[in-house]
Amino acid sequence: MPKIRIDGDLWARLERCAAGAGYSGTEEFITHLLEKTVRDIEPGDDAEQVKEKLRGLGYLS
C-alpha cells in the first residue's frame, strides 16, 4: 500500500478533527476526505452519485 508523508502540525490538526467528528481514527478520516474530494472532482453518472450519497447516509447497503 502506498505511503505518504504528512507534516506533524497538519497531522495533529487532522487528529483533532477526526476525533471531533467521531471517526474511529485519523486514517479513516483522511480516507473519507480523499474519497469525497475525488468523487467531487471526477465526472460521474448522476444516478450513481445519488446512490452513493444514499449509501453514505445509510439508506442503501
N, C-alpha and C positions, 0 to 999 in steps of 0.2 A: 504494500500500500504506500502511495506517495506520502512524503512528509514535507511540511512547510515550517518555516521559522516565523515566529511571531514575537515582536518586541515585548519585553517584560511588562512595560507600562500598559500596553494595549491588552495583553493577556489578563492583567489584573482587572482592567475595566470590563473585559468580556466575562470574567468570572463573576463579578458583581452583578452584571446584567443577567447572566444565566441564572444565578441564584434568585434574584429578584423576580424573574419571570417564571420561576418554578420548574426550570429544566433540571433533569437528573444530573447533568454535568456540563462543563464548558464545551466539550467536543460536540455534544448533542445540539447545543445552542448554535455553535458555529456551523454545523452541518445544515441546520434549519435555515440559517441566514443565507448560506451559499445556494441551497436548493431554491429558495424563494427568489433570490436575485437572478439566477439562471433562468428560472421559469418566467420571470418578468421580462427578461431580455430576449429570449428565444421566441420566434414566431410559433404560434401553436393553433391548434384547432379549438375554436370557441367551446364546442361541446366537451372536449377533453379538459379544458381549463375549468369549466363548471363542475365536472365530475371530480376533479382533483380538489377543488375548494370544498365541495360537499363531503368528500372523503376526509379532508383535513378537519372538518367540523364534526365528524363522527356520524354523519347521516348515511354514508355508504361504507361498505367494507371491502 
